[in-house]
Amino acid sequence: MTYQLAVLGKDLQSETLLAERLSRAAAHVADVRVSAGSDAAVMQSAQIIFVDGTGDDPSRKLAGLDRSGRAIFLVLNENASIPKAWTEGAADGVLLYPFRPLEILSNIQKYEQKLLWDEVTRLNTSFSELLSRLQGDLQVAERLQKSKLPVRFPEIKGFQVTTRYLAGMRSGGDHFDLAESPDKNTIAMVLSDSSSYGLSSAVLSVLMRVMVKLSFDEKRSSSDTVRKIQEELLATLGEKDRLSLFYGVLSRKDYRLRYTNLGSSSAFYSGNGGAFRALASASTPISRAAGPDLVVSESELVLEPQGRLLLVSDGFVEAAGGSGAFAELIERFREAPPADMVNELVFKVKSAFEEPDDMPAQDCTATVFDVDSRLIRLA
């Protein structure tokens, strides 16, 4: 590589003389082309500029130089005093006269290091701007995701429902919904966790509401509804798409919850005064690989007065340290108000944040159903 060097002095004659001496000394260590800096074209293409600092104060010359993508060095006699321009950082270094080849080589290496540092700085700035844009995009995505989630649910007689959602950075999203039949005899609930934006709540919310309406028929099992959801989704699933789904229908006649649980979403139930027990997942998530042969089965659970049902996506479970640690955590808050339990789950997630506006790795959804102590079964 040929380095383009320019010498800027008091006049053309002094520049030419310094350029010749510099060229002879540099010839032993590097491939250089040294020219007088009075030529505007030379100054425009110069990679390294040597400014004669042996005479008048060079501050004015240095102030007029564009330092972007180039290095600037002061040329001083060995016994010269250090000029103010050097102490103020107006130059990248000093070259002493008479010129020594190794010092010239050292200055060329400083130029290479400066280029590298400038590139690192540029990349860092670009990366910071990209992060800012991504953060803005994530905040928009969070607002969009939240806009698809019900802000609050209508009061459901016999239950206290507490829910919390945190938007995460990973592709996909959670969706929770709750609906009561017009005659108040049936309550349907759904918690989904999709692995891609294509299966996110923007699509699922419409589909789920359609299926919820179908499920109000008490003769229809939850597994039948889930199969219909699966049939609707199979044609649109990508190779890597996964949908975890908890779907349940609660009858007010006997407070029997018939539910289907697929994939990684978790459900826990604690009777009056009892410990939490996990409601096992019946099968793998809905996916193209599982296809129409996915095993979809229904389970039943009778809710008791003062019982507590908890539905959570795996975002909260992972933040707590896994299934075992999560089970221990919720057990400690079994008798606490539902808001305290949910707030503790949120605290577990946010305690790992380095900045207040950080986001969890993935969406986190938790819903607590507390059964009224005065529960009355319909005849």
C-alpha positions, 0 to 999 in steps of 0.5 A: 500500500502506498501512503499519501503524505503531505508536508505543510510549511511556511512556504512552497520552498520549505515544504519541498525541502521537508518533503524530500528529506521525509521521502528519503527517510521513509523509503527504508520502511514504507511505500510512501509518496510525499508532496508539498501541501501547498497544492490543494489537490495534494491536501485533498488526497493526503492520508497523513499530513506533517505540519512544520512546527519549527517556526511560528505557532502552527495553531492556525494551520492545524485549525484549518485542517480536516482531520476526518480519516487522516492523521496529522503530526507536528514536525519539530526540532529535537530541542524545540519547546512543545507548542501549545497546539500539541498540548491542546490535542490539535495534532495526533503526534510529533515527528522530530527532525532529523527524521528517523525511519523508525519514527516515521514508521511509528507515525504511519502505524498511529495513522492505521490505529486512528483509522481503526479507532474511527471505524470502531467509533462509527460502528459504535455510533451506528450500533447505538442508533440501531439499538435506539431504533429497535428499542423504539420498534419494540415499544411500538410492538409492545403498545400494539400487542397490549392493544390486542389484549383486553385492558380489563375484563368485565366483572364475573360473579363468583371470581376475582380475576387478576392479570398482568402482561409484560411484552418481551423481545422475542418473536411471537407473543402471548394472548389471554382472553376471557368470555362469559356466555350471555346466560352467564352459565359458562365461562371460557378462557384461553391463554396462547403463546406463539413462537412467531409474529405470524401466530401472534395475538393480532391473528389469534384474537379474532380466531379465538373469539370465534371459537369461544362462541362455539364453545358455549355449547355445553355439549362441546368439549374443550378438545373439540374447540382446540381441534377446530383451532388447530385445523384453522391454523395448520394451513398457515403454520411455518416450519418453525411455528409453535403454538402453546395453548390452554383452553378451558370452559367452566360450567357454573352449574357444578363449577367443573372446568373442562380444559385442554392444555398443549405445549409450554403454558402452565396452569396450577390449581390450589383448593381451599387451604391446599397446596398448588398442583400443576395441571399437566400438559396433554401434548406438544404445541400445535405445529406443522410437524405435529400435524392433524395427528396431534393428540388433543385430550380433555381433562376436568377439574372441579373448583372449590370455594376459596380455590385459586387457579393460575394460568401463566406463560413460560416467560414468567416460569423461566424468569423465576428459574424454571418449573421447580423454583416457580412452584416454590414461589407461588406456594409462598404467595398462596394465601396472599392477595392475587395482586401481591402474587402477580406483583411478585412475578413481575418483580422476579422478571424486572429484577434481572433488568440492567436498565428501567426500560429493559424488556424480558426475553419473551412475553410474560402473562399471568392470570389469577382466578380466585373463587369466591368463598360464597360460591353457589352452584346453579341448579 
